[in-house]
Amino acid sequence: MTRTGTTLAAVERFNEAFGAQDLDAIMATMTPDCVFEDTSPPEGGRHVGTDAVRAAWAALFTGSPDGVFSTEETIEAGDRVVVRWRYDWGSGHVRGVDVFTVQDGLVAEKLAYVKG
């Protein structure tokens, strides 16, 4: 259930859209100058702005159409939310953490970190 009007609610809306792999809905939850740092080695790729971030999500969904993120824990702290997750695909899984920053009810930043 999504709570409205809170930092956590913004991340919950993002995660719902992400789970549905709905690019339009995902981008509707993000600021125009959004930032996404992915988990690619060694330091993660940095994607800035809606076009770059949307392209990163499209590449992820195309490369792993059966992938599923499951939330293990969520922690809200001011304008930030930390989400521990597990990502499963056909032949395996990884676990990681996302650090979100929310501004004016929208996700401004999503920094992803993975174990391994």
N, C-alpha and C positions, 0 to 999 in steps of 0.2 A: 504494500500500500504506500503510495507516494504522499508525503507531507508537503503542503504548499507553503511558500513564503519563507523557506529556510535554505541555508547552504546545503544541507543534506538533501533536500527535495530536488535541487538542481542536479545533483549527481545521480540521484535515483532516476530522474527523467532521462538523463544521458544514458545510464546503464540499461534502461528499458529499451531505448531506441537502438543501442549498440547490440543488445541481445537479439533484436529482430533484424539486425543488419540493414537497417533503414537509413541510408545515407542522408536523405532530406531531413528526417526527424533528428538524427544525430546533430547535424549542422545547425538546426533550429535551436539546439540547447547550448550552443557555443557562441562566444563573442566574435565579432568580425576579425579581430587581431589575435585570435586564439593561437595557442602553442601546444604542440604534441611532441614529446620526446619518446621515441620508440625504444625497444629493447635490443636493437641490433648491436652486435659487438663492434668495437670494444667499448665505446662510450654512448651508444645509442644515436640514432638519427634525429635531427631536429627539424620539425616542420612548422612553419609560421604562416598564419593567415588561412582563411577558409579554403582557398583553392588547394594549397599544399596539404593541409590536414585532411580534406576530403579525399584527395588522391591517395594518401597513406592508408586511410580506412578502406578505400576501394581495392587497393592492392592486397591488403590483409584478407578481406572477404573473398576475393577472387582466388588467392593462393590457398585458402583453407576454408572452403564453403561450409564444411561440416563442423568447424571449430565452435566450441561452446565455452564461454566464461561463466564460472560459478563464484559468487561472492562468499568468502569465508568469514570476513569480519569487516565492519565499517566503523570508523572513528571520526567524529566531527570535532573540529577545533577552530573556532572563529570562522574565517573565510576559507579554511582548508578542510578537506576530507581525505582520509587515508583509507584505501580499500585493499584488503588482502584478498587475493583471488587464486583460482585454479583454472587453467585453460586446457581443455581436452580436445583432441582431434583423433582421427581414426587409429593412429599407431602409437599414441603416447599422450603425455601431459607435461606441463610445467606449472610452477607456482610463482607468484610474484606479488608486487605491491604497486598501486597507482597512488600518486599524490596529486590531488586536484586542488586548484585555486578557483574560487567562484567570485565573480563580480556582478553586482546588480542582477542576481538570479540566473546568471549564465556561466557556463564553464569557460574560464579564460585560459586555463593551463591544465594539461594532463601529462604528468611525468611518470613514465612506466619503468619499473625495475623488475628483473626476473632472477630467480635462483638458478644457479648452474654455472 
